[in-house]
Amino acid sequence: MKSYLGSLEKVSKIVKVFGMVNAENDFVDHPKVINGCSDFFVEVFGEKGRHARSAVGMGSFPNNMAVEIEIIVEVS
């Protein structure tokens, strides 16, 4: 974000995080995995980092990635 926006000061709010976890069929703790991302945004942005969130499991990702995160950010 910083390289794209030039400064993190331009972030007004983290609106939503959509986390996808590469997991086996019987794994059910996807939200716990994505908690780390949510906690990171709150640590970096404070109240502006609090957001809506979805966490889902996926059967596979390219290059066997473990997690993919999509975010919606409001900027000023």
PyMOL Python script that loads the backbone (N, CA, C, O; Angstrom):
from pymol import cmd

cmd.read_pdbstr("""\
ATOM      1  N   MET A   1       0.815  -1.176   0.000  1.00  0.00           N
ATOM      2  CA  MET A   1       0.000   0.000   0.000  1.00  0.00           C
ATOM      3  C   MET A   1       0.868   1.253   0.000  1.00  0.00           C
ATOM      4  O   MET A   1       0.621   2.199  -0.748  1.00  0.00           O
ATOM      5  N   LYS A   2       1.886   1.241   0.849  1.00  0.00           N
ATOM      6  CA  LYS A   2       2.727   2.433   0.962  1.00  0.00           C
ATOM      7  C   LYS A   2       3.374   2.781  -0.369  1.00  0.00           C
ATOM      8  O   LYS A   2       3.409   3.950  -0.752  1.00  0.00           O
ATOM      9  N   SER A   3       3.884   1.786  -1.077  1.00  0.00           N
ATOM     10  CA  SER A   3       4.533   2.089  -2.358  1.00  0.00           C
ATOM     11  C   SER A   3       3.520   2.584  -3.384  1.00  0.00           C
ATOM     12  O   SER A   3       3.857   3.401  -4.241  1.00  0.00           O
ATOM     13  N   TYR A   4       2.291   2.102  -3.308  1.00  0.00           N
ATOM     14  CA  TYR A   4       1.260   2.539  -4.250  1.00  0.00           C
ATOM     15  C   TYR A   4       0.739   3.931  -3.896  1.00  0.00           C
ATOM     16  O   TYR A   4       0.583   4.778  -4.775  1.00  0.00           O
ATOM     17  N   LEU A   5       0.470   4.169  -2.609  1.00  0.00           N
ATOM     18  CA  LEU A   5      -0.114   5.437  -2.175  1.00  0.00           C
ATOM     19  C   LEU A   5       0.924   6.525  -1.920  1.00  0.00           C
ATOM     20  O   LEU A   5       0.598   7.712  -1.941  1.00  0.00           O
ATOM     21  N   GLY A   6       2.156   6.132  -1.684  1.00  0.00           N
ATOM     22  CA  GLY A   6       3.192   7.097  -1.349  1.00  0.00           C
ATOM     23  C   GLY A   6       3.333   7.307   0.143  1.00  0.00           C
ATOM     24  O   GLY A   6       4.412   7.656   0.623  1.00  0.00           O
ATOM     25  N   SER A   7       2.254   7.099   0.884  1.00  0.00           N
ATOM     26  CA  SER A   7       2.271   7.261   2.335  1.00  0.00           C
ATOM     27  C   SER A   7       1.081   6.528   2.933  1.00  0.00           C
ATOM     28  O   SER A   7      -0.013   6.548   2.370  1.00  0.00           O
ATOM     29  N   LEU A   8       1.293   5.888   4.063  1.00  0.00           N
ATOM     30  CA  LEU A   8       0.179   5.229   4.751  1.00  0.00           C
ATOM     31  C   LEU A   8      -0.756   6.236   5.406  1.00  0.00           C
ATOM     32  O   LEU A   8      -1.856   5.875   5.825  1.00  0.00           O
ATOM     33  N   GLU A   9      -0.336   7.490   5.499  1.00  0.00           N
ATOM     34  CA  GLU A   9      -1.192   8.546   6.047  1.00  0.00           C
ATOM     35  C   GLU A   9      -2.433   8.761   5.184  1.00  0.00           C
ATOM     36  O   GLU A   9      -3.428   9.305   5.663  1.00  0.00           O
ATOM     37  N   LYS A  10      -2.390   8.346   3.934  1.00  0.00           N
ATOM     38  CA  LYS A  10      -3.534   8.502   3.031  1.00  0.00           C
ATOM     39  C   LYS A  10      -4.637   7.487   3.300  1.00  0.00           C
ATOM     40  O   LYS A  10      -5.740   7.621   2.769  1.00  0.00           O
ATOM     41  N   VAL A  11      -4.355   6.473   4.117  1.00  0.00           N
ATOM     42  CA  VAL A  11      -5.364   5.462   4.436  1.00  0.00           C
ATOM     43  C   VAL A  11      -6.354   6.052   5.433  1.00  0.00           C
ATOM     44  O   VAL A  11      -5.986   6.386   6.559  1.00  0.00           O
ATOM     45  N   SER A  12      -7.614   6.179   5.013  1.00  0.00           N
ATOM     46  CA  SER A  12      -8.670   6.664   5.902  1.00  0.00           C
ATOM     47  C   SER A  12      -9.239   5.531   6.736  1.00  0.00           C
ATOM     48  O   SER A  12      -9.591   5.718   7.901  1.00  0.00           O
ATOM     49  N   LYS A  13      -9.327   4.332   6.119  1.00  0.00           N
ATOM     50  CA  LYS A  13      -9.931   3.193   6.799  1.00  0.00           C
ATOM     51  C   LYS A  13      -9.655   1.922   6.021  1.00  0.00           C
ATOM     52  O   LYS A  13      -9.656   1.924   4.790  1.00  0.00           O
ATOM     53  N   ILE A  14      -9.418   0.833   6.748  1.00  0.00           N
ATOM     54  CA  ILE A  14      -9.439  -0.495   6.147  1.00  0.00           C
ATOM     55  C   ILE A  14     -10.907  -0.909   6.195  1.00  0.00           C
ATOM     56  O   ILE A  14     -11.455  -1.108   7.279  1.00  0.00           O
ATOM     57  N   VAL A  15     -11.543  -1.040   5.051  1.00  0.00           N
ATOM     58  CA  VAL A  15     -12.979  -1.308   4.989  1.00  0.00           C
ATOM     59  C   VAL A  15     -13.273  -2.791   5.166  1.00  0.00           C
ATOM     60  O   VAL A  15     -14.115  -3.167   5.981  1.00  0.00           O
ATOM     61  N   LYS A  16     -12.575  -3.642   4.398  1.00  0.00           N
ATOM     62  CA  LYS A  16     -12.867  -5.078   4.451  1.00  0.00           C
ATOM     63  C   LYS A  16     -11.634  -5.890   4.102  1.00  0.00           C
ATOM     64  O   LYS A  16     -10.829  -5.505   3.254  1.00  0.00           O
ATOM     65  N   VAL A  17     -11.507  -7.024   4.777  1.00  0.00           N
ATOM     66  CA  VAL A  17     -10.475  -8.013   4.482  1.00  0.00           C
ATOM     67  C   VAL A  17     -11.179  -9.295   4.064  1.00  0.00           C
ATOM     68  O   VAL A  17     -12.096  -9.759   4.742  1.00  0.00           O
ATOM     69  N   PHE A  18     -10.747  -9.864   2.946  1.00  0.00           N
ATOM     70  CA  PHE A  18     -11.239 -11.162   2.495  1.00  0.00           C
ATOM     71  C   PHE A  18     -10.041 -12.090   2.462  1.00  0.00           C
ATOM     72  O   PHE A  18      -9.144 -11.929   1.635  1.00  0.00           O
ATOM     73  N   GLY A  19     -10.026 -13.059   3.360  1.00  0.00           N
ATOM     74  CA  GLY A  19      -8.895 -13.969   3.469  1.00  0.00           C
ATOM     75  C   GLY A  19      -9.238 -15.353   2.965  1.00  0.00           C
ATOM     76  O   GLY A  19     -10.259 -15.929   3.340  1.00  0.00           O
ATOM     77  N   MET A  20      -8.377 -15.882   2.111  1.00  0.00           N
ATOM     78  CA  MET A  20      -8.551 -17.226   1.558  1.00  0.00           C
ATOM     79  C   MET A  20      -7.385 -18.085   2.021  1.00  0.00           C
ATOM     80  O   MET A  20      -6.223 -17.726   1.827  1.00  0.00           O
ATOM     81  N   VAL A  21      -7.699 -19.218   2.633  1.00  0.00           N
ATOM     82  CA  VAL A  21      -6.693 -20.092   3.231  1.00  0.00           C
ATOM     83  C   VAL A  21      -6.619 -21.396   2.443  1.00  0.00           C
ATOM     84  O   VAL A  21      -7.634 -22.063   2.242  1.00  0.00           O
ATOM     85  N   ASN A  22      -5.430 -21.753   2.003  1.00  0.00           N
ATOM     86  CA  ASN A  22      -5.196 -23.023   1.317  1.00  0.00           C
ATOM     87  C   ASN A  22      -5.216 -24.111   2.385  1.00  0.00           C
ATOM     88  O   ASN A  22      -4.315 -24.173   3.222  1.00  0.00           O
ATOM     89  N   ALA A  23      -6.237 -24.970   2.363  1.00  0.00           N
ATOM     90  CA  ALA A  23      -6.399 -25.918   3.463  1.00  0.00           C
ATOM     91  C   ALA A  23      -7.000 -27.237   2.995  1.00  0.00           C
ATOM     92  O   ALA A  23      -7.633 -27.318   1.943  1.00  0.00           O
ATOM     93  N   GLU A  24      -6.785 -28.256   3.799  1.00  0.00           N
ATOM     94  CA  GLU A  24      -7.411 -29.556   3.583  1.00  0.00           C
ATOM     95  C   GLU A  24      -8.910 -29.446   3.862  1.00  0.00           C
ATOM     96  O   GLU A  24      -9.350 -28.524   4.548  1.00  0.00           O
ATOM     97  N   ASN A  25      -9.684 -30.380   3.332  1.00  0.00           N
ATOM     98  CA  ASN A  25     -11.141 -30.346   3.477  1.00  0.00           C
ATOM     99  C   ASN A  25     -11.619 -30.351   4.925  1.00  0.00           C
ATOM    100  O   ASN A  25     -12.659 -29.765   5.223  1.00  0.00           O
ATOM    101  N   ASP A  26     -10.892 -30.992   5.827  1.00  0.00           N
ATOM    102  CA  ASP A  26     -11.349 -31.095   7.211  1.00  0.00           C
ATOM    103  C   ASP A  26     -10.861 -29.948   8.104  1.00  0.00           C
ATOM    104  O   ASP A  26     -11.161 -29.935   9.298  1.00  0.00           O
ATOM    105  N   PHE A  27     -10.120 -28.995   7.552  1.00  0.00           N
ATOM    106  CA  PHE A  27      -9.652 -27.843   8.327  1.00  0.00           C
ATOM    107  C   PHE A  27     -10.789 -26.843   8.470  1.00  0.00           C
ATOM    108  O   PHE A  27     -11.433 -26.493   7.480  1.00  0.00           O
ATOM    109  N   VAL A  28     -11.047 -26.377   9.698  1.00  0.00           N
ATOM    110  CA  VAL A  28     -12.188 -25.483   9.929  1.00  0.00           C
ATOM    111  C   VAL A  28     -11.817 -24.168  10.622  1.00  0.00           C
ATOM    112  O   VAL A  28     -12.704 -23.385  10.963  1.00  0.00           O
ATOM    113  N   ASP A  29     -10.533 -23.916  10.832  1.00  0.00           N
ATOM    114  CA  ASP A  29     -10.118 -22.725  11.578  1.00  0.00           C
ATOM    115  C   ASP A  29      -9.629 -21.591  10.685  1.00  0.00           C
ATOM    116  O   ASP A  29      -8.692 -20.879  11.045  1.00  0.00           O
ATOM    117  N   HIS A  30     -10.243 -21.422   9.546  1.00  0.00           N
ATOM    118  CA  HIS A  30      -9.845 -20.357   8.620  1.00  0.00           C
ATOM    119  C   HIS A  30      -9.853 -18.975   9.282  1.00  0.00           C
ATOM    120  O   HIS A  30      -8.915 -18.203   9.085  1.00  0.00           O
ATOM    121  N   PRO A  31     -10.897 -18.644  10.068  1.00  0.00           N
ATOM    122  CA  PRO A  31     -10.882 -17.324  10.713  1.00  0.00           C
ATOM    123  C   PRO A  31      -9.681 -17.111  11.629  1.00  0.00           C
ATOM    124  O   PRO A  31      -9.162 -15.998  11.712  1.00  0.00           O
ATOM    125  N   LYS A  32      -9.236 -18.152  12.313  1.00  0.00           N
ATOM    126  CA  LYS A  32      -8.071 -18.010  13.194  1.00  0.00           C
ATOM    127  C   LYS A  32      -6.815 -17.676  12.397  1.00  0.00           C
ATOM    128  O   LYS A  32      -5.960 -16.927  12.869  1.00  0.00           O
ATOM    129  N   VAL A  33      -6.702 -18.222  11.202  1.00  0.00           N
ATOM    130  CA  VAL A  33      -5.547 -17.922  10.347  1.00  0.00           C
ATOM    131  C   VAL A  33      -5.576 -16.456   9.933  1.00  0.00           C
ATOM    132  O   VAL A  33      -4.548 -15.779   9.967  1.00  0.00           O
ATOM    133  N   ILE A  34      -6.740 -15.968   9.544  1.00  0.00           N
ATOM    134  CA  ILE A  34      -6.875 -14.595   9.048  1.00  0.00           C
ATOM    135  C   ILE A  34      -6.840 -13.577  10.192  1.00  0.00           C
ATOM    136  O   ILE A  34      -6.642 -12.387   9.945  1.00  0.00           O
ATOM    137  N   ASN A  35      -7.028 -14.019  11.430  1.00  0.00           N
ATOM    138  CA  ASN A  35      -6.915 -13.104  12.575  1.00  0.00           C
ATOM    139  C   ASN A  35      -5.584 -12.366  12.578  1.00  0.00           C
ATOM    140  O   ASN A  35      -5.526 -11.196  12.958  1.00  0.00           O
ATOM    141  N   GLY A  36      -4.521 -13.030  12.162  1.00  0.00           N
ATOM    142  CA  GLY A  36      -3.209 -12.378  12.131  1.00  0.00           C
ATOM    143  C   GLY A  36      -3.196 -11.157  11.236  1.00  0.00           C
ATOM    144  O   GLY A  36      -2.586 -10.142  11.574  1.00  0.00           O
ATOM    145  N   CYS A  37      -3.860 -11.245  10.106  1.00  0.00           N
ATOM    146  CA  CYS A  37      -3.952 -10.106   9.183  1.00  0.00           C
ATOM    147  C   CYS A  37      -4.771  -8.985   9.819  1.00  0.00           C
ATOM    148  O   CYS A  37      -4.378  -7.818   9.788  1.00  0.00           O
ATOM    149  N   SER A  38      -5.910  -9.356  10.394  1.00  0.00           N
ATOM    150  CA  SER A  38      -6.760  -8.352  11.038  1.00  0.00           C
ATOM    151  C   SER A  38      -6.024  -7.663  12.180  1.00  0.00           C
ATOM    152  O   SER A  38      -6.075  -6.440  12.311  1.00  0.00           O
ATOM    153  N   ASP A  39      -5.345  -8.445  12.999  1.00  0.00           N
ATOM    154  CA  ASP A  39      -4.586  -7.873  14.115  1.00  0.00           C
ATOM    155  C   ASP A  39      -3.492  -6.932  13.618  1.00  0.00           C
ATOM    156  O   ASP A  39      -3.241  -5.890  14.224  1.00  0.00           O
ATOM    157  N   PHE A  40      -2.845  -7.298  12.518  1.00  0.00           N
ATOM    158  CA  PHE A  40      -1.791  -6.464  11.938  1.00  0.00           C
ATOM    159  C   PHE A  40      -2.339  -5.093  11.530  1.00  0.00           C
ATOM    160  O   PHE A  40      -1.731  -4.068  11.840  1.00  0.00           O
ATOM    161  N   PHE A  41      -3.479  -5.068  10.839  1.00  0.00           N
ATOM    162  CA  PHE A  41      -4.039  -3.789  10.402  1.00  0.00           C
ATOM    163  C   PHE A  41      -4.432  -2.915  11.590  1.00  0.00           C
ATOM    164  O   PHE A  41      -4.247  -1.699  11.544  1.00  0.00           O
ATOM    165  N   VAL A  42      -4.968  -3.510  12.644  1.00  0.00           N
ATOM    166  CA  VAL A  42      -5.318  -2.730  13.832  1.00  0.00           C
ATOM    167  C   VAL A  42      -4.051  -2.210  14.510  1.00  0.00           C
ATOM    168  O   VAL A  42      -4.030  -1.081  15.000  1.00  0.00           O
ATOM    169  N   GLU A  43      -3.005  -3.019  14.540  1.00  0.00           N
ATOM    170  CA  GLU A  43      -1.743  -2.580  15.142  1.00  0.00           C
ATOM    171  C   GLU A  43      -1.138  -1.413  14.364  1.00  0.00           C
ATOM    172  O   GLU A  43      -0.626  -0.468  14.964  1.00  0.00           O
ATOM    173  N   VAL A  44      -1.193  -1.472  13.044  1.00  0.00           N
ATOM    174  CA  VAL A  44      -0.594  -0.429  12.205  1.00  0.00           C
ATOM    175  C   VAL A  44      -1.452   0.828  12.158  1.00  0.00           C
ATOM    176  O   VAL A  44      -0.926   1.937  12.255  1.00  0.00           O
ATOM    177  N   PHE A  45      -2.781   0.668  12.007  1.00  0.00           N
ATOM    178  CA  PHE A  45      -3.654   1.811  11.759  1.00  0.00           C
ATOM    179  C   PHE A  45      -4.539   2.196  12.941  1.00  0.00           C
ATOM    180  O   PHE A  45      -5.280   3.175  12.845  1.00  0.00           O
ATOM    181  N   GLY A  46      -4.490   1.470  14.042  1.00  0.00           N
ATOM    182  CA  GLY A  46      -5.358   1.770  15.179  1.00  0.00           C
ATOM    183  C   GLY A  46      -6.817   1.568  14.796  1.00  0.00           C
ATOM    184  O   GLY A  46      -7.151   0.610  14.098  1.00  0.00           O
ATOM    185  N   GLU A  47      -7.672   2.453  15.245  1.00  0.00           N
ATOM    186  CA  GLU A  47      -9.111   2.332  14.963  1.00  0.00           C
ATOM    187  C   GLU A  47      -9.414   2.331  13.467  1.00  0.00           C
ATOM    188  O   GLU A  47     -10.383   1.707  13.034  1.00  0.00           O
ATOM    189  N   LYS A  48      -8.600   3.018  12.679  1.00  0.00           N
ATOM    190  CA  LYS A  48      -8.796   3.026  11.219  1.00  0.00           C
ATOM    191  C   LYS A  48      -8.569   1.640  10.622  1.00  0.00           C
ATOM    192  O   LYS A  48      -8.972   1.374   9.489  1.00  0.00           O
ATOM    193  N   GLY A  49      -7.927   0.763  11.378  1.00  0.00           N
ATOM    194  CA  GLY A  49      -7.643  -0.580  10.896  1.00  0.00           C
ATOM    195  C   GLY A  49      -8.734  -1.593  11.186  1.00  0.00           C
ATOM    196  O   GLY A  49      -8.675  -2.718  10.691  1.00  0.00           O
ATOM    197  N   ARG A  50      -9.740  -1.216  11.986  1.00  0.00           N
ATOM    198  CA  ARG A  50     -10.852  -2.140  12.277  1.00  0.00           C
ATOM    199  C   ARG A  50     -11.722  -2.261  11.035  1.00  0.00           C
ATOM    200  O   ARG A  50     -11.997  -1.267  10.362  1.00  0.00           O
ATOM    201  N   HIS A  51     -12.159  -3.493  10.729  1.00  0.00           N
ATOM    202  CA  HIS A  51     -12.788  -3.733   9.432  1.00  0.00           C
ATOM    203  C   HIS A  51     -13.744  -4.914   9.485  1.00  0.00           C
ATOM    204  O   HIS A  51     -13.734  -5.701  10.431  1.00  0.00           O
ATOM    205  N   ALA A  52     -14.567  -5.022   8.453  1.00  0.00           N
ATOM    206  CA  ALA A  52     -15.361  -6.229   8.225  1.00  0.00           C
ATOM    207  C   ALA A  52     -14.417  -7.280   7.661  1.00  0.00           C
ATOM    208  O   ALA A  52     -13.385  -6.950   7.077  1.00  0.00           O
ATOM    209  N   ARG A  53     -14.781  -8.569   7.840  1.00  0.00           N
ATOM    210  CA  ARG A  53     -13.864  -9.607   7.385  1.00  0.00           C
ATOM    211  C   ARG A  53     -14.613 -10.866   6.997  1.00  0.00           C
ATOM    212  O   ARG A  53     -15.620 -11.226   7.606  1.00  0.00           O
ATOM    213  N   SER A  54     -14.102 -11.523   5.974  1.00  0.00           N
ATOM    214  CA  SER A  54     -14.553 -12.855   5.581  1.00  0.00           C
ATOM    215  C   SER A  54     -13.326 -13.741   5.507  1.00  0.00           C
ATOM    216  O   SER A  54     -12.252 -13.298   5.098  1.00  0.00           O
ATOM    217  N   ALA A  55     -13.489 -15.006   5.907  1.00  0.00           N
ATOM    218  CA  ALA A  55     -12.396 -15.975   5.826  1.00  0.00           C
ATOM    219  C   ALA A  55     -12.958 -17.283   5.286  1.00  0.00           C
ATOM    220  O   ALA A  55     -13.927 -17.819   5.823  1.00  0.00           O
ATOM    221  N   VAL A  56     -12.351 -17.789   4.231  1.00  0.00           N
ATOM    222  CA  VAL A  56     -12.821 -19.024   3.608  1.00  0.00           C
ATOM    223  C   VAL A  56     -11.649 -19.951   3.320  1.00  0.00           C
ATOM    224  O   VAL A  56     -10.494 -19.526   3.270  1.00  0.00           O
ATOM    225  N   GLY A  57     -11.971 -21.219   3.133  1.00  0.00           N
ATOM    226  CA  GLY A  57     -10.961 -22.199   2.762  1.00  0.00           C
ATOM    227  C   GLY A  57     -11.004 -22.478   1.275  1.00  0.00           C
ATOM    228  O   GLY A  57     -12.071 -22.465   0.661  1.00  0.00           O
ATOM    229  N   MET A  58      -9.861 -22.726   0.709  1.00  0.00           N
ATOM    230  CA  MET A  58      -9.724 -23.058  -0.708  1.00  0.00           C
ATOM    231  C   MET A  58      -8.950 -24.366  -0.824  1.00  0.00           C
ATOM    232  O   MET A  58      -8.140 -24.696   0.042  1.00  0.00           O
ATOM    233  N   GLY A  59      -9.202 -25.100  -1.887  1.00  0.00           N
ATOM    234  CA  GLY A  59      -8.527 -26.371  -2.100  1.00  0.00           C
ATOM    235  C   GLY A  59      -7.101 -26.247  -2.584  1.00  0.00           C
ATOM    236  O   GLY A  59      -6.272 -27.118  -2.317  1.00  0.00           O
ATOM    237  N   SER A  60      -6.804 -25.163  -3.299  1.00  0.00           N
ATOM    238  CA  SER A  60      -5.441 -24.968  -3.798  1.00  0.00           C
ATOM    239  C   SER A  60      -5.264 -23.539  -4.274  1.00  0.00           C
ATOM    240  O   SER A  60      -6.232 -22.834  -4.561  1.00  0.00           O
ATOM    241  N   PHE A  61      -3.994 -23.121  -4.353  1.00  0.00           N
ATOM    242  CA  PHE A  61      -3.611 -21.822  -4.890  1.00  0.00           C
ATOM    243  C   PHE A  61      -2.437 -22.018  -5.829  1.00  0.00           C
ATOM    244  O   PHE A  61      -1.724 -23.016  -5.723  1.00  0.00           O
ATOM    245  N   PRO A  62      -2.221 -21.082  -6.750  1.00  0.00           N
ATOM    246  CA  PRO A  62      -1.028 -21.159  -7.597  1.00  0.00           C
ATOM    247  C   PRO A  62       0.234 -21.167  -6.730  1.00  0.00           C
ATOM    248  O   PRO A  62       0.280 -20.518  -5.686  1.00  0.00           O
ATOM    249  N   ASN A  63       1.230 -21.888  -7.159  1.00  0.00           N
ATOM    250  CA  ASN A  63       2.513 -21.975  -6.446  1.00  0.00           C
ATOM    251  C   ASN A  63       2.364 -22.472  -5.011  1.00  0.00           C
ATOM    252  O   ASN A  63       3.245 -22.260  -4.178  1.00  0.00           O
ATOM    253  N   ASN A  64       1.247 -23.129  -4.732  1.00  0.00           N
ATOM    254  CA  ASN A  64       0.973 -23.688  -3.404  1.00  0.00           C
ATOM    255  C   ASN A  64       1.044 -22.633  -2.295  1.00  0.00           C
ATOM    256  O   ASN A  64       1.483 -22.927  -1.183  1.00  0.00           O
ATOM    257  N   MET A  65       0.611 -21.401  -2.601  1.00  0.00           N
ATOM    258  CA  MET A  65       0.578 -20.339  -1.582  1.00  0.00           C
ATOM    259  C   MET A  65      -0.298 -20.786  -0.420  1.00  0.00           C
ATOM    260  O   MET A  65      -1.248 -21.544  -0.618  1.00  0.00           O
ATOM    261  N   ALA A  66       0.007 -20.331   0.781  1.00  0.00           N
ATOM    262  CA  ALA A  66      -0.765 -20.705   1.962  1.00  0.00           C
ATOM    263  C   ALA A  66      -2.006 -19.835   2.140  1.00  0.00           C
ATOM    264  O   ALA A  66      -3.067 -20.331   2.518  1.00  0.00           O
ATOM    265  N   VAL A  67      -1.869 -18.530   1.866  1.00  0.00           N
ATOM    266  CA  VAL A  67      -2.945 -17.579   2.128  1.00  0.00           C
ATOM    267  C   VAL A  67      -2.955 -16.520   1.037  1.00  0.00           C
ATOM    268  O   VAL A  67      -1.905 -16.107   0.545  1.00  0.00           O
ATOM    269  N   GLU A  68      -4.146 -16.087   0.667  1.00  0.00           N
ATOM    270  CA  GLU A  68      -4.288 -14.924  -0.213  1.00  0.00           C
ATOM    271  C   GLU A  68      -5.219 -13.946   0.485  1.00  0.00           C
ATOM    272  O   GLU A  68      -6.268 -14.333   1.001  1.00  0.00           O
ATOM    273  N   ILE A  69      -4.830 -12.675   0.499  1.00  0.00           N
ATOM    274  CA  ILE A  69      -5.600 -11.630   1.167  1.00  0.00           C
ATOM    275  C   ILE A  69      -6.018 -10.578   0.147  1.00  0.00           C
ATOM    276  O   ILE A  69      -5.203 -10.092  -0.637  1.00  0.00           O
ATOM    277  N   GLU A  70      -7.288 -10.241   0.173  1.00  0.00           N
ATOM    278  CA  GLU A  70      -7.815  -9.138  -0.641  1.00  0.00           C
ATOM    279  C   GLU A  70      -8.352  -8.101   0.341  1.00  0.00           C
ATOM    280  O   GLU A  70      -9.067  -8.446   1.281  1.00  0.00           O
ATOM    281  N   ILE A  71      -8.010  -6.830   0.125  1.00  0.00           N
ATOM    282  CA  ILE A  71      -8.501  -5.794   1.038  1.00  0.00           C
ATOM    283  C   ILE A  71      -9.149  -4.656   0.258  1.00  0.00           C
ATOM    284  O   ILE A  71      -8.788  -4.361  -0.882  1.00  0.00           O
ATOM    285  N   ILE A  72     -10.101  -4.041   0.905  1.00  0.00           N
ATOM    286  CA  ILE A  72     -10.713  -2.814   0.398  1.00  0.00           C
ATOM    287  C   ILE A  72     -10.295  -1.708   1.356  1.00  0.00           C
ATOM    288  O   ILE A  72     -10.527  -1.794   2.562  1.00  0.00           O
ATOM    289  N   VAL A  73      -9.675  -0.671   0.806  1.00  0.00           N
ATOM    290  CA  VAL A  73      -9.129   0.418   1.612  1.00  0.00           C
ATOM    291  C   VAL A  73      -9.745   1.733   1.163  1.00  0.00           C
ATOM    292  O   VAL A  73      -9.800   2.022  -0.032  1.00  0.00           O
ATOM    293  N   GLU A  74     -10.204   2.524   2.110  1.00  0.00           N
ATOM    294  CA  GLU A  74     -10.683   3.878   1.819  1.00  0.00           C
ATOM    295  C   GLU A  74      -9.498   4.821   1.965  1.00  0.00           C
ATOM    296  O   GLU A  74      -8.809   4.808   2.985  1.00  0.00           O
ATOM    297  N   VAL A  75      -9.262   5.640   0.945  1.00  0.00           N
ATOM    298  CA  VAL A  75      -8.142   6.576   0.992  1.00  0.00           C
ATOM    299  C   VAL A  75      -8.642   8.008   0.900  1.00  0.00           C
ATOM    300  O   VAL A  75      -9.721   8.279   0.373  1.00  0.00           O
ATOM    301  N   SER A  76      -7.831   8.918   1.427  1.00  0.00           N
ATOM    302  CA  SER A  76      -8.202  10.338   1.380  1.00  0.00           C
ATOM    303  C   SER A  76      -7.416  11.042   0.306  1.00  0.00           C
ATOM    304  O   SER A  76      -7.584  12.245   0.107  1.00  0.00           O
TER     305      SER A  76
END
""", "prot")
cmd.dss("prot")
cmd.show_as("cartoon", "prot")
cmd.util.cbc("prot")
cmd.orient("prot")
